[in-house]
Amino acid sequence: MRTKKYSALALVVAAAGLSLTACGGADGSDAASGSGSTSTAASGSTDSKSSDATGSDSSGSDSTGSDSSGTKLSDRTGTKAQSAGSGSASTSASTCKTDHLTGTAAASGVKNEIVVSLKNTGSTTCTMHGFPGVQLIGPDGLGDTGPDAARTDAKAPTVTVGPGEENRFLLRWIPDSKGKKFTRLSVTPPNETVSEIVNLNGLDITVPADGGSSPDVFVDPVGYHVGSGK
């Protein structure tokens, strides 16, 4: 009987020990779990702060242009330069229009060559760049047309023409005594589609009526400029 009682008591103690062990194990697991969660949260918080700090640095680089790599500063500088260039173009003089130009012709001092002046009669400054279109006109009206002037290989400058100033170009030809006489010019300024009639005032041009197989009339680009604007 005493042996049975001892065994029962031992079993009770053993069971109690197992219970305590189980409880301790659960507490340890919870603690470990809690510790792991806290560590994870702390890690996440640290990562978030690190990310926020990184974003803040990047934003600062964008706003101040002080990125250590130089990339942002380069991008911003390029954008500004481009923006400044666009602003300059928008505020610069516009292209000279036919409506605000008056053409006249005069001798240039060289045989078989005349100078054509285009005067800015408008109230604002304008610019010209390129070759004018020139067609010869006969004495019998606008339908009495002759050859178009061929462009030379001269380089075309950009010329600024203020109000009242003139921009000029040269026109030369190969004379033909058996050709047709032309007494006027139809002149279209560069980058325009509307032409103006310019009287030659006795400086008649005599060339083949159809221009033949090769050009007989040649035009230089605008740029023989008279005035203060350049």
Buried (B, 14 or more C-beta within 10 A) or exposed (E): EEEEEEEEEEEEEEEEEEEEEEEEEEEEEEEEEEEEEEEEEEEEEEEEEEEEEEEEEEEEBEEEBEBEEEEBBEEBEEEEEEEEEEEEEEEEBEEBBBEBBEBBBEEBEEEBBBBBBBBBEBEEBBBBBBBBBBBBBBEEEEEBBBBBBBBEEBEBBEBBBBBEBBBBBBBBBBEBEEBBBBBBBBBBBBEBEEBBEBEBEEBBBBBBBEBEEEBBBBBBBBBBBEBEBE
